[in-house]
Amino acid sequence: MDKDQTTPVTIACGCGKKLGDSAIIEEPRYGFFGDLTLLFGVTAAPKRIDYRCVKCGKVVHSASDAQTIKQFTH
């Protein structure tokens, strides 16, 4: 590896699961008004998406970019 290259970072939970493993689930997180609109059956755009391990419960990644949010808005 060249000294100018950055070291790749692998984020894993306490039990060793990484983003992309089947034990990592996507959980959309909404603000107060987003939760309120969901109660009335209106789909709101989440503020962020947390990627959480189902075994240990640790969040291994959070995304709030427009492209990821668009995937969860129907």
C-alpha positions in Angstrom: 0.0 0.0 0.0 1.3 3.4 -0.9 1.9 5.8 2.0 -0.3 8.4 0.3 -3.4 6.1 0.3 -5.7 6.2 3.2 -6.3 3.0 5.2 -9.7 1.5 4.5 -12.0 1.6 7.5 -14.3 -1.3 8.3 -17.1 -0.6 10.7 -18.4 -3.6 12.6 -20.6 -4.1 15.6 -19.6 -5.9 18.8 -20.4 -9.3 17.4 -18.4 -8.7 14.2 -21.3 -8.0 11.7 -20.6 -5.4 9.0 -22.7 -3.2 6.8 -24.1 -5.5 4.1 -24.4 -8.6 6.3 -27.9 -10.1 6.7 -27.9 -9.3 10.5 -27.7 -5.6 9.8 -31.2 -4.0 9.2 -32.2 -0.6 8.0 -34.2 1.5 10.4 -35.6 4.8 9.2 -35.7 7.6 11.8 -38.3 10.3 11.6 -38.6 13.7 13.3 -41.7 14.6 15.4 -43.8 15.8 12.5 -42.7 12.8 10.4 -44.0 10.5 13.2 -47.2 12.5 13.3 -47.9 12.1 9.6 -47.2 8.4 9.8 -50.0 8.1 12.4 -52.4 9.5 9.7 -51.2 7.1 7.1 -49.1 9.6 5.1 -45.6 8.6 4.1 -43.0 11.1 5.3 -39.3 11.3 4.4 -37.1 10.0 7.2 -34.4 12.3 8.7 -31.8 9.5 8.6 -31.4 5.8 8.2 -29.7 3.8 10.9 -28.1 0.5 10.1 -28.4 -1.7 13.3 -27.3 -5.2 14.2 -30.2 -7.4 15.2 -28.0 -9.5 17.5 -26.3 -6.8 19.6 -28.3 -3.7 18.8 -25.4 -1.5 17.9 -25.8 1.0 15.1 -22.9 0.5 12.6 -23.8 3.3 10.2 -26.2 6.2 9.8 -27.0 7.9 6.5 -28.8 11.1 5.9 -27.9 11.9 2.3 -30.6 12.7 -0.2 -30.1 9.6 -2.3 -30.4 7.2 0.6 -33.4 9.0 2.1 -35.2 8.9 -1.4 -35.0 5.1 -1.3 -37.2 5.1 1.9 -39.8 7.6 0.6 -42.6 6.2 -1.5 
